[in-house]
Amino acid sequence: MQIYNHYKEVICPNIKMILLEDSDLYAVINCLKTRNVLFQLDKIWVQESIKQTFAWYLKKYFEYLHINFYTFRSRQELLTLNTSTYSVHIVSIWSEDIIAAKNLAESLNVHVSFINSHMDFCPGIMLPYIDIYFKPLYDSFNLQEMDKYVCTNPINLTAHKGLIYDLFYDGMWQKPKKDTYWKHNNILLANAICEDIIDCIESATEGFQIWSTMSNDSRMQLLLKFVSMLECNGKFSLAKIVSNWIKLPYIYGSLIHCFQTERFEVIKTRKPQGTVILKEKDEITLFCELTQSLIIGNSVIVICNPDLCALAPYCDMFKMSGIPPGVINLLSSKNTDFRYDTINNATVNEIFETLSEVKHIVVSRK
């Protein structure tokens, strides 16, 4: 198992502001004026019912500035606002309904959420280091040998009598870009090139954005459908493994910790890491770590072990279970150098911390 957050570096955060229809717009404008934060903001999202009022405030207090803002109708739309997984995401949410604002903050896949304040960091909050490269995945493939193999080893698919496994991403089977394959134990496996890897990474990124914003219960229900499909196909031992890990004992109690200062209430919870890369030496370990990664909210790229081809027979089952495209992806290449790194014997706490990262919600107590 490897996670993209392996080569890390500090980068500029992505900062947004969300104004719900019951927000105190005067307090928002006062914050924008006194804190001089307009130029820090990547976007301001305003609920449609108050956009004209907010526009009037902007014209009154920022007459000489051209300020764009974006509108939304329902809070559900905000769940799709998460963009790159390779940036630190910060949002300030403005609302008189603190409970509703907390619920929204918990559902957003961001690192720090401020409620009725903006960038008010207090002791105990640290921005994470974020991986901006795909080196763990790219380093697993010998790109020079890959290109050499693509040019010199065509295989006649029509003459092959055994199994043929393509790549799997975007929720469907995909032929390799150069239409080349390699043979292992009478099985033909797609030989991925750099373009295939890039497309697979994009698929996993989009899948993560959808999967990570779903509730634990929603993810659990879809994985339970997968368990039922395994049982219907006689895969009872794998069904038991997946079923045992689905609750990770109930998502490790949600791991919520709170503390208060004179000015703030701080809620510390955890969010999924991003995309996990798996290649395991046996089917049992693969399905353990696959389930652990998925139930927490990560997307997964599995590097095919040619001696097992463990995931390939189950890709269609994942799709039929209703798991969104891009959440589970499969790559294969003749030239890989991917180390095994299991967390199968780790404690629940260690597993959860490996596959997730800290998320803060800061509520103003003014």
Secondary structure, 3 states (H helix, E strand, C coil): CEECCCCCECCCCEEEEEECCCCCHHHHHHHHHHHCCHHHCCEEEEEHHHHHHHHHHHHHHCCCCCCCCEEECCHHHHHHCCCCCCCCEEEEEECCCHHHHHHHHHHCCCCEEEECCCCCCCCCCCCCCECCCCHHHHCCECHHHHHHHHHHCCCCCCCCCCCEECEEECCEEECCCCCCEEEECCEEEECCCHHHHHHHHHHHHHHHHHHCCCCHHHHHHHHHHHHHHHHHCCCHHHHHHHHHHCCHHHHHHCCCEEEECCCEEEEEEEEECCEEEECCCCHHHHHHHHHHHHHHCCEEEEECCCCCCCCHHHHHHHHHCCCCCCCEEEECCCCECCCCCCCCCCCHHHHHHHHEEEEEEEEECC
